[in-house]
Amino acid sequence: MSFTIRRAVVLWLVAGARTAHAEPPEPPEPAEPAELPLAQVIAVAVRQSPELERARIDVEAARAQLLQVQGAGDTHVGAAATVTAAGTAAADPRGETSSQATGLQVFGRRALTTGGTAGVTLGGVRLHVSQLGLDASGNPALITADAYSTSLQLQLTQPLLRGAGAAAFEAPIHQAERQRDAAALTQEARARDLVVSLAQDYWEVAFAWRQLEVRKVSLDLAQQQLAYTETAIRAEKVARSEVLAVQQAIAVRKQAVIGSEQDLYDRALALRRLAGLEIGPDEIVVKTEALPAKIAAAPLDQAAILRDAFAHSAELAALEATRRAAEIAVAAADNAARSRLDLAVSGTLNGADKSPGKAVSSAVVGPGYELDASLTYDHAIERRTERGAQAVARATLRAAKLAERDARARLAVRATRAVQRARAALARIALGEEAIGLAEQNVVAEQKRFELGKSTNFEVLRRQDELEQARLRHAEAITDYLTARAELDGVGGTILARHGIIMP
């Protein structure tokens, strides 16, 4: 084998060995979509959220229920027409008679706020009678006659025990009004919780971007240190072993970058799902606004925040409306448990004549009249239905009071924790800024000591790690403050107005 061939083979083997020991390819960079502001994310979520849509349906159903209950006070009008035919048969055909009565009634009735009903009925009947007989000349003839009657009747029914009084009549209406208010307030509470969760998830994604950026910067620093170390080794300024610490750090930091990318994907997907954004091969990450470099701290008066939370909580207001509806239901159940004693009174003016006009005038000028009155009493001996309804109503009221008390405690804990988180985050932000400045100075100082041969790569890389951790802790503190601030805006009832959201 010639020298040229042997040299080609050696070069090929060396090239293959270098390829076999080459470093793995760099992890793919995450896609860099257009920035999506928080306001836009919230607008999409409020428009498309299934949870809010279900709340809207509940509000519509509660309004429809109120309308249905208010129908108890509607005025009803109607008419009824009747036709009755009758006849008699006799051995002598001349004794056969037939009659036909045609009637028309027009009526109206309305429920009274006292629990009773009032009605008026105007009626008229035409009676047509036919008989086969003899006329004045003794010839067979059909003899007919018409008669008319009119009536005007007024009716009044009034419960005296069960169902008596305006409170009993209006109880279902007031109960439906409270349920409508509870549904509307629950819708607002759900909207607040959704916007709070969106803001918190949004800033968590922003933190994931910042974390990825910090770790990439840390990786760049290690790669710069590797290049410097290799140059120093070639110049025989440092030992060859110094490169091992840098290569190890680069491998570890590349792993951290890959982990940060995965964390970004996970948090972005969670935000997309919560906000109802599209999810697909090209719709995974969400490019958020950058975390603010500075935080304008607002005053955190815990007592004032708690007062505002209790005063403006939509959840508490909804539970209060539910409790009031339960109280009305208890009063209605107590009323329904009473014995029934109903008074019914009616008066009728009657008129009759052979012509319609005279029949009407006789009902006005010289009418006949009828007066009816009845008193009906009903009492259940075992009273199981009544006692059961009362027990159910009282149990519902106790559950409503318990839910309201529990919600107040949860709201107090939620607001207190958010205040403490915000205060701690502000302190951490201030300390983080100081720590970042000191860590940057330590990196520069350690690098200079390494250049003078008074330090090692291990110490330089350790200082870089400290700088990375300081930057991450600072970003995490800013994120904690922003999420705590969103929580405080939610419990204080200002988060919807802050983002320009008006609930219908």
BALO-438490 format. One record per residue (C-alpha): residue in three letters; x, y, z; residue number from 0. Coordinates in steps of 0.2 Angstrom, whole numbers, plus 2048, in hexadecimal, padded with zeros to 3 digits. Layout:
! BALO-438490
ALA;X;Y;Z;NUM .
...
END
This chain:
! BALO-438490
MET;800;800;800;0 .
SER;807;811;7FB;1 .
PHE;80A;81F;807;2 .
THR;7FC;829;7FF;3 .
ILE;7F0;81B;802;4 .
ARG;7F5;818;813;5 .
ARG;7F4;82B;817;6 .
ALA;7E2;82B;810;7 .
VAL;7DD;81D;81B;8 .
VAL;7E4;824;82B;9 .
LEU;7DC;835;827;10 .
TRP;7CB;82C;824;11 .
LEU;7CD;822;835;12 .
VAL;7D1;832;83E;13 .
ALA;7C2;83B;837;14 .
GLY;7B7;82D;83B;15 .
ALA;7BD;82D;84D;16 .
ARG;7BB;83F;84F;17 .
THR;7A9;83D;848;18 .
ALA;7A6;82F;854;19 .
HIS;7AC;83A;863;20 .
ALA;7A3;84A;85D;21 .
GLU;798;853;869;22 .
PRO;785;850;867;23 .
PRO;77C;85D;85D;24 .
GLU;776;86C;866;25 .
PRO;764;86B;86C;26 .
PRO;757;873;860;27 .
GLU;753;885;864;28 .
PRO;740;887;869;29 .
ALA;736;890;85D;30 .
GLU;735;8A3;85F;31 .
PRO;723;8A8;85C;32 .
ALA;71D;8BA;85C;33 .
GLU;71A;8C1;86D;34 .
LEU;709;8BF;875;35 .
PRO;704;8CC;881;36 .
LEU;6FB;8C7;891;37 .
ALA;6EC;8D1;88D;38 .
GLN;6EA;8C8;87C;39 .
VAL;6EB;8B7;885;40 .
ILE;6DD;8BC;892;41 .
ALA;6D2;8C3;884;42 .
VAL;6D3;8B2;87B;43 .
ALA;6D0;8A8;88B;44 .
VAL;6C1;8B3;891;45 .
ARG;6B9;8B1;87F;46 .
GLN;6BC;89E;87E;47 .
SER;6BD;897;88F;48 .
PRO;6B1;888;892;49 .
GLU;6B0;88C;8A4;50 .
LEU;6AA;89E;8A1;51 .
GLU;69E;898;894;52 .
ARG;696;88C;8A1;53 .
ALA;695;89A;8AD;54 .
ARG;68C;8A5;8A0;55 .
ILE;680;896;89D;56 .
ASP;67C;895;8AF;57 .
VAL;678;8A8;8B0;58 .
GLU;66C;8A6;8A1;59 .
ALA;664;898;8A9;60 .
ALA;662;8A1;8BA;61 .
ARG;65A;8B0;8B1;62 .
ALA;64E;8A5;8A8;63 .
GLN;64A;89D;8B8;64 .
LEU;646;8AE;8BF;65 .
LEU;63B;8B2;8B0;66 .
GLN;632;8A2;8B2;67 .
VAL;62E;8A5;8C5;68 .
GLN;629;8B7;8C1;69 .
GLY;61C;8AF;8B6;70 .
ALA;611;8AB;8C6;71 .
GLY;60B;8BD;8C5;72 .
ASP;606;8BD;8B3;73 .
THR;5F5;8C2;8AE;74 .
HIS;5EB;8B4;8A5;75 .
VAL;5DD;8B8;899;76 .
GLY;5D3;8AB;88E;77 .
ALA;5C3;8A6;887;78 .
ALA;5B8;897;886;79 .
ALA;5AA;892;87A;80 .
THR;59D;884;87E;81 .
VAL;58F;87C;873;82 .
THR;583;870;87B;83 .
ALA;575;868;872;84 .
ALA;566;85E;87A;85 .
GLY;556;856;875;86 .
THR;547;84C;87C;87 .
ALA;53C;83F;873;88 .
ALA;52A;83C;875;89 .
ALA;51D;830;86F;90 .
ASP;514;83E;867;91 .
PRO;520;846;85B;92 .
ARG;519;857;85F;93 .
GLY;520;855;870;94 .
GLU;532;854;86A;95 .
THR;53D;862;870;96 .
SER;550;867;86C;97 .
SER;55B;874;873;98 .
GLN;56C;87B;870;99 .
ALA;576;886;87C;100 .
THR;585;890;875;101 .
GLY;590;899;882;102 .
LEU;59F;8A4;882;103 .
GLN;5A9;8A9;891;104 .
VAL;5B8;8B5;892;105 .
PHE;5C2;8B5;8A1;106 .
GLY;5D2;8BD;8A9;107 .
ARG;5DB;8B8;8B9;108 .
ARG;5EA;8BF;8C2;109 .
ALA;5F4;8B9;8D2;110 .
LEU;5F4;8C6;8E0;111 .
THR;604;8CA;8EA;112 .
THR;5FA;8C4;8FA;113 .
GLY;5FB;8B2;8F3;114 .
GLY;5E9;8B1;8EC;115 .
THR;5E2;8B3;8DB;116 .
ALA;5D5;8BE;8D4;117 .
GLY;5CB;8BB;8C4;118 .
VAL;5BC;8C2;8BA;119 .
THR;5B1;8B8;8AE;120 .
LEU;5A5;8BF;8A1;121 .
GLY;599;8B3;899;122 .
GLY;58A;8B1;88E;123 .
VAL;57F;8A3;889;124 .
ARG;572;8A2;87B;125 .
LEU;565;894;87D;126 .
HIS;55B;88F;86D;127 .
VAL;54C;883;870;128 .
SER;542;87B;862;129 .
GLN;532;871;864;130 .
LEU;526;869;858;131 .
GLY;514;86E;85C;132 .
LEU;505;876;854;133 .
ASP;503;888;84F;134 .
ALA;4F3;893;852;135 .
SER;4EA;88B;844;136 .
GLY;4ED;87A;84B;137 .
ASN;4FA;875;83D;138 .
PRO;50A;86D;842;139 .
ALA;518;879;844;140 .
LEU;52A;87B;84A;141 .
ILE;52A;887;859;142 .
THR;53B;88F;85E;143 .
ALA;540;89B;86C;144 .
ASP;550;8A3;871;145 .
ALA;556;8A9;882;146 .
TYR;566;8B2;887;147 .
SER;56F;8B3;897;148 .
THR;57F;8BC;89D;149 .
SER;58A;8BC;8AC;150 .
LEU;598;8C6;8B4;151 .
GLN;5A1;8BC;8C1;152 .
LEU;5AF;8C2;8CD;153 .
GLN;5BA;8B5;8D6;154 .
LEU;5C6;8B7;8E4;155 .
THR;5D0;8A9;8ED;156 .
GLN;5DC;8AD;8FB;157 .
PRO;5E6;8A1;906;158 .
LEU;5E5;8A6;918;159 .
LEU;5F3;89B;91F;160 .
ARG;5FF;891;913;161 .
GLY;604;89D;905;162 .
ALA;5FD;8AC;90C;163 .
GLY;605;8BD;90B;164 .
ALA;611;8C7;900;165 .
ALA;620;8BE;907;166 .
ALA;61A;8AD;902;167 .
PHE;615;8B3;8F0;168 .
GLU;625;8BC;8ED;169 .
ALA;631;8AE;8F5;170 .
PRO;634;8A5;8E5;171 .
ILE;637;8B5;8DC;172 .
HIS;644;8BB;8E9;173 .
GLN;64C;8AA;8E9;174 .
ALA;64E;8A9;8D6;175 .
GLU;655;8BB;8D7;176 .
ARG;662;8B6;8E4;177 .
GLN;667;8A7;8D9;178 .
ARG;668;8B2;8CA;179 .
ASP;674;8BD;8D4;180 .
ALA;67E;8AE;8DA;181 .
ALA;680;8A8;8C8;182 .
ALA;686;8B9;8C2;183 .
LEU;692;8BB;8D0;184 .
THR;699;8A9;8CE;185 .
GLN;69C;8AD;8BB;186 .
GLU;6A6;8BC;8C1;187 .
ALA;6B0;8B2;8CE;188 .
ARG;6B4;8A5;8C1;189 .
ALA;6BA;8B2;8B5;190 .
ARG;6C5;8BA;8C2;191 .
ASP;6CC;8A9;8C7;192 .
LEU;6CF;8A5;8B4;193 .
VAL;6D8;8B6;8B1;194 .
VAL;6E3;8B3;8C1;195 .
SER;6E8;8A2;8BB;196 .
LEU;6EC;8A9;8AA;197 .
ALA;6F7;8B7;8B1;198 .
GLN;700;8AB;8BC;199 .
ASP;703;89E;8AE;200 .
TYR;708;8AC;8A2;201 .
TRP;716;8B2;8AE;202 .
GLU;71B;8A0;8B1;203 .
VAL;71E;89E;89E;204 .
ALA;727;8AF;89F;205 .
PHE;732;8A8;8AD;206 .
ALA;736;898;8A2;207 .
TRP;73C;8A4;894;208 .
ARG;747;8AD;8A0;209 .
GLN;74D;89D;8A7;210 .
LEU;752;896;896;211 .
GLU;75B;8A7;892;212 .
VAL;765;8A7;8A2;213 .
ARG;76A;895;89F;214 .
LYS;76F;898;88D;215 .
VAL;77A;8A7;893;216 .
SER;782;89B;8A0;217 .
LEU;785;88F;893;218 .
ASP;78D;89C;888;219 .
LEU;799;8A1;897;220 .
ALA;79E;88F;899;221 .
GLN;7A2;88E;886;222 .
GLN;7AC;89E;887;223 .
GLN;7B6;897;895;224 .
LEU;7B9;887;88C;225 .
ALA;7C0;892;87D;226 .
TYR;7CB;89C;889;227 .
THR;7D1;88C;892;228 .
GLU;7D6;883;882;229 .
THR;7DF;893;87C;230 .
ALA;7E8;893;88D;231 .
ILE;7EC;880;88C;232 .
ARG;7F4;883;87B;233 .
ALA;7FE;891;882;234 .
GLU;803;885;890;235 .
LYS;7FC;891;89D;236 .
VAL;7F1;885;8A6;237 .
ALA;7F0;872;8A7;238 .
ARG;7E6;867;89B;239 .
SER;7DB;861;8A9;240 .
GLU;7D3;872;8AB;241 .
VAL;7C9;86F;89B;242 .
LEU;7C0;860;8A4;243 .
ALA;7B6;86B;8B0;244 .
VAL;7B1;877;8A2;245 .
GLN;7AB;868;897;246 .
GLN;7A1;861;8A5;247 .
ALA;799;872;8A9;248 .
ILE;794;874;896;249 .
ALA;78C;862;896;250 .
VAL;782;866;8A6;251 .
ARG;77D;877;8A0;252 .
LYS;777;870;88F;253 .
GLN;76C;864;899;254 .
ALA;766;873;8A3;255 .
VAL;761;87C;893;256 .
ILE;758;86D;88C;257 .
GLY;74F;86B;89D;258 .
SER;74A;87E;89C;259 .
GLU;743;87C;88A;260 .
GLN;739;86D;890;261 .
ASP;732;877;89F;262 .
LEU;72E;885;892;263 .
TYR;724;879;887;264 .
ASP;71B;872;896;265 .
ARG;716;883;89D;266 .
ALA;711;88A;88C;267 .
LEU;706;87C;889;268 .
ALA;6FE;87E;89A;269 .
LEU;6FB;890;896;270 .
ARG;6F4;88C;884;271 .
ARG;6E8;87F;88B;272 .
LEU;6E2;88B;899;273 .
ALA;6E0;89A;88D;274 .
GLY;6D8;890;87F;275 .
LEU;6E6;894;873;276 .
GLU;6EA;889;864;277 .
ILE;6F5;87A;867;278 .
GLY;6FE;871;859;279 .
PRO;70F;86E;852;280 .
ASP;712;880;84F;281 .
GLU;708;886;85E;282 .
ILE;711;880;86D;283 .
VAL;71C;88E;875;284 .
VAL;715;89F;87A;285 .
LYS;720;8AE;878;286 .
THR;71B;8B8;887;287 .
GLU;720;8CA;88C;288 .
ALA;731;8CA;895;289 .
LEU;731;8CA;8A8;290 .
PRO;733;8DC;8AE;291 .
ALA;744;8E2;8B3;292 .
LYS;73D;8ED;8C1;293 .
ILE;72E;8EB;8CC;294 .
ALA;724;8FA;8D1;295 .
ALA;71F;8F4;8E2;296 .
ALA;70D;8F8;8E8;297 .
PRO;709;8FA;8FA;298 .
LEU;704;8EA;902;299 .
ASP;6F8;8EE;911;300 .
GLN;6F2;8DD;916;301 .
ALA;6E3;8E4;920;302 .
ALA;6DD;8EE;912;303 .
ILE;6E0;8E0;906;304 .
LEU;6D5;8D5;910;305 .
ARG;6C8;8E1;912;306 .
ASP;6C7;8E4;8FF;307 .
ALA;6C7;8D1;8FC;308 .
PHE;6B8;8CF;908;309 .
ALA;6AF;8DE;900;310 .
HIS;6B2;8DA;8EE;311 .
SER;6B3;8C7;8ED;312 .
ALA;6A7;8C1;8E0;313 .
GLU;6A7;8AF;8E7;314 .
LEU;6A2;8B6;8F9;315 .
ALA;694;8C0;8F1;316 .
ALA;68E;8B1;8E7;317 .
LEU;68E;8A6;8F7;318 .
GLU;685;8B4;900;319 .
ALA;677;8B5;8F3;320 .
THR;676;8A2;8F4;321 .
ARG;674;8A3;906;322 .
ARG;666;8B0;905;323 .
ALA;65D;8A5;8F8;324 .
ALA;65E;897;905;325 .
GLU;657;8A2;913;326 .
ILE;648;8A6;907;327 .
ALA;646;894;904;328 .
VAL;645;890;916;329 .
ALA;638;89D;919;330 .
ALA;62E;897;90A;331 .
ALA;62F;885;911;332 .
ASP;629;88B;922;333 .
ASN;61A;893;91A;334 .
ALA;616;884;90F;335 .
ALA;616;879;91F;336 .
ARG;607;883;926;337 .
SER;5F6;87B;924;338 .
ARG;5EB;881;915;339 .
LEU;5DD;88C;918;340 .
ASP;5D6;894;908;341 .
LEU;5C8;8A1;906;342 .
ALA;5BF;8A1;8F5;343 .
VAL;5B2;8AF;8F2;344 .
SER;5A8;8B2;8E1;345 .
GLY;59A;8BD;8DC;346 .
THR;590;8BC;8CC;347 .
LEU;584;8C8;8C4;348 .
ASN;577;8BF;8B8;349 .
GLY;56C;8C6;8AB;350 .
ALA;55F;8BD;89F;351 .
ASP;553;8C2;891;352 .
LYS;54D;8BD;880;353 .
SER;559;8C9;877;354 .
PRO;56C;8CB;87A;355 .
GLY;56B;8DD;87D;356 .
LYS;55E;8DC;88A;357 .
ALA;567;8CD;892;358 .
VAL;576;8D8;894;359 .
SER;56D;8E7;89B;360 .
SER;563;8DD;8A7;361 .
ALA;574;8D7;8AE;362 .
VAL;578;8E9;8B1;363 .
VAL;568;8F1;8B6;364 .
GLY;55E;8E4;8BF;365 .
PRO;56A;8D5;8C1;366 .
GLY;568;8C5;8CA;367 .
TYR;577;8C1;8D5;368 .
GLU;580;8B2;8DD;369 .
LEU;58C;8B3;8EB;370 .
ASP;597;8A4;8F0;371 .
ALA;5A4;8A2;8FE;372 .
SER;5AE;893;903;373 .
LEU;5BB;890;910;374 .
THR;5C6;881;90E;375 .
TYR;5D2;879;91B;376 .
ASP;5DF;86C;918;377 .
HIS;5EB;865;924;378 .
ALA;5F8;856;923;379 .
ILE;5F8;84C;933;380 .
GLU;60A;844;930;381 .
ARG;611;854;928;382 .
ARG;61F;84A;920;383 .
THR;61F;854;910;384 .
GLU;620;864;919;385 .
ARG;62C;85F;926;386 .
GLY;637;858;919;387 .
ALA;637;868;90E;388 .
GLN;63C;872;91E;389 .
ALA;64A;866;922;390 .
VAL;651;867;910;391 .
ALA;650;87A;910;392 .
ARG;659;87C;921;393 .
ALA;666;870;91C;394 .
THR;669;87A;90C;395 .
LEU;66A;88A;916;396 .
ARG;677;882;922;397 .
ALA;681;87C;913;398 .
ALA;681;88E;90B;399 .
LYS;687;895;91C;400 .
LEU;695;889;91D;401 .
ALA;69A;88C;90B;402 .
GLU;69A;89F;90E;403 .
ARG;6A4;89D;91E;404 .
ASP;6B1;891;916;405 .
ALA;6B3;89D;907;406 .
ARG;6B7;8AC;913;407 .
ALA;6C4;8A1;91B;408 .
ARG;6CC;89C;90A;409 .
LEU;6CB;8AD;904;410 .
ALA;6D4;8B4;913;411 .
VAL;6E2;8A6;912;412 .
ARG;6E3;8AA;8FF;413 .
ALA;6E5;8BD;901;414 .
THR;6F1;8BB;910;415 .
ARG;6FC;8AF;907;416 .
ALA;6FD;8BA;8F7;417 .
VAL;702;8C9;902;418 .
GLN;710;8BF;90A;419 .
ARG;716;8B8;8F9;420 .
ALA;716;8CA;8F2;421 .
ARG;720;8D1;901;422 .
ALA;72C;8C2;900;423 .
ALA;72E;8C4;8ED;424 .
LEU;732;8D7;8EF;425 .
ALA;73F;8D3;8FC;426 .
ARG;747;8C6;8F1;427 .
ILE;747;8D1;8E2;428 .
ALA;751;8DE;8EB;429 .
LEU;75D;8D1;8F1;430 .
GLY;75E;8C9;8E1;431 .
GLU;763;8D9;8D8;432 .
GLU;771;8DB;8E4;433 .
ALA;776;8C8;8E3;434 .
ILE;777;8C9;8D0;435 .
GLY;782;8D8;8D1;436 .
LEU;78E;8D0;8DD;437 .
ALA;78E;8BF;8D3;438 .
GLU;793;8C8;8C3;439 .
GLN;7A1;8D1;8CC;440 .
ASN;7A7;8C0;8D3;441 .
VAL;7A7;8B8;8C2;442 .
VAL;7B2;8C6;8BB;443 .
ALA;7BE;8C5;8CA;444 .
GLU;7BF;8B2;8CA;445 .
GLN;7C2;8B2;8B7;446 .
LYS;7D1;8BF;8BA;447 .
ARG;7D8;8B3;8C7;448 .
PHE;7D7;8A5;8BB;449 .
GLU;7E0;8AF;8AE;450 .
LEU;7EE;8B3;8BB;451 .
GLY;7EF;8A0;8BF;452 .
LYS;7E8;8A3;8D1;453 .
SER;7D8;89A;8CE;454 .
THR;7D0;88B;8C5;455 .
ASN;7C2;888;8B8;456 .
PHE;7B9;87F;8C6;457 .
GLU;7B8;890;8D0;458 .
VAL;7B4;89A;8C0;459 .
LEU;7A6;88E;8BC;460 .
ARG;79F;88E;8CE;461 .
ARG;79E;8A1;8CD;462 .
GLN;795;8A0;8BD;463 .
ASP;789;894;8C4;464 .
GLU;786;8A0;8D3;465 .
LEU;782;8AE;8C6;466 .
GLU;776;8A2;8BD;467 .
GLN;76D;89E;8CD;468 .
ALA;76C;8B0;8D3;469 .
ARG;764;8B5;8C2;470 .
LEU;758;8A7;8C3;471 .
ARG;753;8AB;8D5;472 .
HIS;750;8BD;8D0;473 .
ALA;745;8B8;8C2;474 .
GLU;73C;8AC;8CD;475 .
ALA;739;8BA;8DA;476 .
ILE;732;8C5;8CC;477 .
THR;727;8B7;8C6;478 .
ASP;721;8B4;8D8;479 .
TYR;71D;8C6;8DA;480 .
LEU;713;8C7;8CA;481 .
THR;709;8B7;8CE;482 .
ALA;705;8BD;8E0;483 .
ARG;700;8CE;8D9;484 .
ALA;6F4;8C5;8CD;485 .
GLU;6ED;8BC;8DC;486 .
LEU;6EB;8CC;8E6;487 .
ASP;6E2;8D4;8D7;488 .
GLY;6D7;8C5;8D6;489 .
VAL;6D1;8C5;8E8;490 .
GLY;6D0;8D8;8E8;491 .
GLY;6C4;8D8;8DA;492 .
THR;6CE;8E3;8CE;493 .
ILE;6D6;8D7;8C2;494 .
LEU;6C8;8D7;8B6;495 .
ALA;6C8;8EA;8B5;496 .
ARG;6DB;8EA;8B3;497 .
HIS;6D9;8E0;8A4;498 .
GLY;6CA;8E9;89D;499 .
ILE;6BE;8DA;89F;500 .
ILE;6AB;8DE;8A2;501 .
MET;6A0;8CF;8A6;502 .
PRO;68F;8D0;89E;503 .
END
